[in-house]
Amino acid sequence: MSNHSLSDVRAIAAKLHEAFGDTDPLTTEANILLAKSYGALQGVVAKYWAEFGLTSHRYTTLRLLYLADQHRLPMKDIAAGLNVGTTNVTKLINGMHRDGLVKRIVEPKDRRVIYAQLTDEGKGRYETVYPLAHKRLREAWSALDPDEKEVLIHLLAKLRTHILDKDRATLSPSVG
């Protein structure tokens, strides 16, 4: 059951519902399939990225910087874009700096602020990798027509907003 067909996932959800009673099998199914789909999509491009010395975080960092004004962002913005801590970003940027993909720039007005900026090498790498990676993803997504993609985008955005709002609400101090 390594690939988990829909019937396999339904069976897993049913068994978990039997074992834990007050659970929603559809939530379990949706979560398993979303995770499996994300993993499959990552697999479509991960081997290709590796040929260029890139991981998913390196690729995403190149994209964030490529699209940023002056191809430069503060480390905290990269951390937010990757949804990781600043310590992880520092390690990531150190490796990308060693590989000549980015350079560090210290903000002269506030030396605590450090920017990562694409080098010509980093910009060229992204411009080489993106079109072919996108072609692979487009082929992977060809199972859905444009209307289905729009519905999925809407549903995923709704789910993400709900999760973030709930997370913020639990982190906010109580009023009253």
N, C-alpha and C positions, 0 to 999 in steps of 0.2 A: 504494500500500500504506500509506496514512496511518492507517487504522483498524486494520489488522492483524487479520484474522480468525484463527481458530484454525489453519486450514491454512497461512496466511501465517506465523504464529509458528512452527509446526512446521518449515516450510521454512527459516526463518531459523536455528533451532536446529540443523537438520541440516547446513546449510552451514557453520555455525561449528564443528560437530563434525568435519566433513570437513577443515576448515582447521587445526583445533587438536587433533585426535586425542583426547587424554586429557581430554575434557570430557564432561559429562553433559547430553545434550539436554533431559531432563526438568527439570533445574535451570534451564537457560536459558529454557525455555518458561514455567515457573512464575514466574521472576523478571520476564520481560517482561510477562506477563499481570497480575501483581500491580501492577507499576508503571503499566501502562495503565489498570487498573481504578481505582487510586487517583487517577490523573489525571482519569478520567471522573467519579468521585464529587466531586472538588474542583470540576470544571466545573459540576456540577449546582447547587452553592450559591455559587460565587465571584461570579457576576454579581449574584445576589441580595444577597450581603454588600456588594458594592461600592455598591449603592444606598444603603446606610447608612454609607458611609465605612469599611468594614471589609475587611481582608485576612484570610487564614486565621490568621495569627499574632495579629492584633488580636482576632478572634473567639475563638480559643482562650484568649487572655489574659483576655477578659471572662468566659469560662466558668470558668477557674481561680479568678478572683477572686470570681465570683458564688457558687461553691460553698464558698469558704474561710470559716473562722470570721471573723466581723466583716467579710467581703468584703475581706480584707486578707492579703497574702503578702509575704515578703521577696523581693527581686529574684532571689536565688539559687534560690528555689523556682520562680519563674516560668521562669527559664532552664532548670531541670531539666524542667519540664512541657512546655516547647516544644522541648527537646533542642537548645538553642542556647547560645552563650556569653553571659556577663553583659554584654559590650559591646553585643551586639545587643539585649539586653533593655533596656539603658539608652536606646538610641536609640528603641526601640519605645515605651517608657513616656514618653519625652519628647514624642513625637508624640501619644500618647493623652492626655497631660496638657494639651498645647496645645489639643486638641479637647474638653477638659472631661470626658473619660470616666473619668479616674483622678486621684488626688492622691497626692503623695509624703508619707510620714511618716517622720521620723528617729526611731530608737529612742533614747529618752532615756538608757538605761543603757549603750548602746554606739552612739555616733554613726556608726560605720562601717556599721551595719545600716540599710538604707533599705527601707521597705515601699511597695508600691503598694496603694492602696485605691480601690475603686469609688466614684465619685461617684453621686449620684442620677441624673444623666444617663446614666452608664455602665450602671447597674443597669436603668434604663428601656429603654435601647437593647437590652440583651441580652434582656430580657423581651419586647420587640417582635420581635426577629429570630429567637430560638430556635424558637418554635413553627412558624413558616412554613418555616424552613430544615429543621427536622426533617420536616415534611410532604413536602418535596421529596426528602429522603433516603429516607424511608419508601417513596415511590413508586419510587425508583431500586432499592431493595432488594427490591421486591415480586417480583422474578424468583425469589427463594429462599423456600422455605417455612421455618417456624420450626426444624424439625429440621436443615435444611441450614445455616441461620445458626448454630445451636449447634455443628455440626461445624466450620464455618469459624472460628468464634471459638476453639474448642479448638485447631485447627491453627495459627492465627496466633499464639496465646499460646505454644504449644509452640515455634514457630519463633523468636519474639522472645526467649524465655527462653534457648534454645540459643545464639542469637547473642550475647546479653549475657553469658552464662556463658563462652563462648569468648573474648570480648573481655576480660573480667576476668582470665581465666587467662593470656592473652598479656601483659597489663599487670602481672601479679603477679610479684614477684621469685621466682626459682627457690629451692626449698627443697632442701637436701641438701648 
